[in-house]
């Protein structure tokens, strides 16, 4: 049981900073899964982890900051960005890992975390600088290498490519609708669909549409 794991951590806690941090973050994830983000308190995390509130407040300003660190630690462990021999292989592997992680407790925690970030500027900045941008920097390089190798057609904007890949992914995570699961099958279909327009062969299929779109002088909405 989860509570048993926490008791074992309490018994092993000897004041080591890494052990203390691990106990606090694990408690935050466990309680977040059990109670939801809104039910989390520093008092609850302290009780579950066996770490004094004063120690927790010395490390984090609020519950949101604790949850952010707990989320980052888990997502980095469970779903690091994969760098494979091709861009397609890299994004397929990376997105499959992320989908599997988000189907579990990380997804339950991320939804309210992102919601809270819309109203908390400090949390929003932490999401941007500590999670989104570091991962996008690695992903942009994957796109650039794909362009340089000829796997992807020239002239692509790496940020637009990432938006095309991950936009539908996070749409499914955050917006409930029928048949909207982030399944492995969905990831495979999403990568196939997006790469159909990114690869050189896909550019030929889009050739007629490109001319037609630019040819409209009026009536754009």
N, C-alpha and C positions, 0 to 999 in steps of 0.2 A: 504494500500500500504506500501511497505517497507520504502519509504522515509518518510511517515507519522510516522512510528515507530521511526525512527531516530530523527525526529523533537521532538517527545514526550520525548525522552531521553535527547535531548539537553535542553529542557525546565526544566527537572527535575534534571539536572546535578548541584550539589551544591558543587562540589569539592571532594566528597567522592571518595576514591581510587577505591572501588569496582564498583561504578557507572561509573567512568571514564573508567576503564578497560573494563567493559561490553560494553560501547558505542563504544570503539575502535575496539574490537573484532567483534562486530556485524556489524560495518561498513565494516571491512575487508571481512567478509563472504558475505555480500550483494554485494559489488563491485566485489569480486572474481567471484561470480555467474554471474553478469551482464557483466563484461569486460574480464574475464579470468585472470589467474595468471599473465600473461605478461603485462596486462594493469593496474595492481595495482601499486600505488605510495603512499608514505607517505603523499604527498600533497593531493591526492584524499581522502585518509582515514581521514585526518584532516578535510577536507571540509565536508565530509559526517557525521562525528561524532560530529563536532563542538568543537573538542579538539585541542589545539594548537600543532603545529609540535614539538616545543621544549619539550612539555610534552610527546609526543609519543617517541621521540628519547631518552628521559631519561629512558624509560622502555624497548625499543627494539632497537637493533643495525640496523636492516634493515627490509624491507617488508617481507622477508622470515620468519624471527623470529615471526613477528606478525601473519602471516598466520598459522604458526605452532601452536601457542598458540590458535588461533581461532579454528583450526581444532580439537585440543585436547579437548578443552572445549565442542565442539559440539558432538564429537564421544563418549566422556565419558558420556554425558547426554543421547544420543540416543541409544548407543550400548555398554553398559558395559558388561563385560563377566559374563555370568549367571552360577551360581553354583547350580546344581540340584542334585537329588538323585543318578543319574548315569552319567557316562562320555558321553554316547550317548545323553542323554537328555540335558546335559550341553552344548555340542558342537552344537547340533541342534538348541537350543534356541539362543545361542550366535551368530552363523553364520547367522541365519535368521534376527536377529536385525541388524547385520553389513551389510548384503545384502540390506536390506530396506534403511538403511542410505546412502549407496553408490549409490543407484539408484537415489538419489537426489543430492543436491548441494555438499555434501561431496565428492562424487565420482568425480565431475567436478574439485574440488579443489585438491584432492589427486593426481590425475594423473600428473599434471604439478609440484606439490610439490615434488613428488618422482623423477621426471625427473631432477628438479633443484638440488636435493640432490646428484645426481651422480657427479655433478661438483662442489658443494659447500661442503667442508669437514665439516664445522661447522654445516650446516643444516643436513647433513648426520648423524653426531654424535647426534644431537638433536632428529632426527627420531629414532635412535637406543635406546638411553638412556631414552627418555621421553615417547615414545609411544610403540615401538615394544617390548623391553625387559620387561617393567612392565607388559604388557598383557601376554607375554609368560611365565613369572614366575607363574602367576595365572593358566594359561592353563597347564603348566607342572605338577602342583600339582593335577589337575583334572585327568591327565593321570596316575600319580603315585597312586592316590587313586583307580582308576579303576583297576590297576594291583593288588594292595593289597586286594581288595574286591573279586577278581576272575572274575570280569566282562571282563577284558582284559587279554590276555595271558601273561605269565611271559617273562622277557627278552627283552621287547620292549624298545626302546630308545625314551623317550618323545619328543625330538626334531625332530626325524624322523617322529613320529606320527603327530606332528603339521605341519611339512612340507607337509606331504601327504594330510592333510585336507585343509590347507590354500594355498598351492601352486597352485592348479587348480583355486581356488577362485580369487587370485590376477592375475593369468594368464588371466582370463576372463576380469578382470578390466582394465588391461593395454594393452592387445593385441587384436585389433579388428578382428573379424571373424564372419562369418554367424552363426546364432543361438547361439551366445555367451553371451546371457543375463545372469545376475546374478539373476535368478528368484528363488522364493521359491521352485519350483519344482526341479531346479538344486541343491539347497542346500540339499534337502531331498535325491536325488539320489546320491550326492557326499558322504554324511554321510553314507548311506547304503553301498555304494561300498567300502569305506575305512574300515568301521567297519566289513565288511565281512572278512577282513584279520586280524583284531585286536582281535576279540572275540575268545574264545577257540574253538568254533565250526568251525570257519573259518580256524584255524590252521590245522585242519584235511584235509580240502579241498585243502590246499596248500602243504600237505605232499609230494605228488609225485613230484611236481615241484621243491621242495627244493632239493631233492636228485639228480634229473636230472641236475639242475643248477650247483651243486657243482661237479658233476661227469665229467664235461668237463675239460680236461687237456689242450687242445689247441684250438686255433681258437677264443678266446675271443676278442671282439672289444670294 
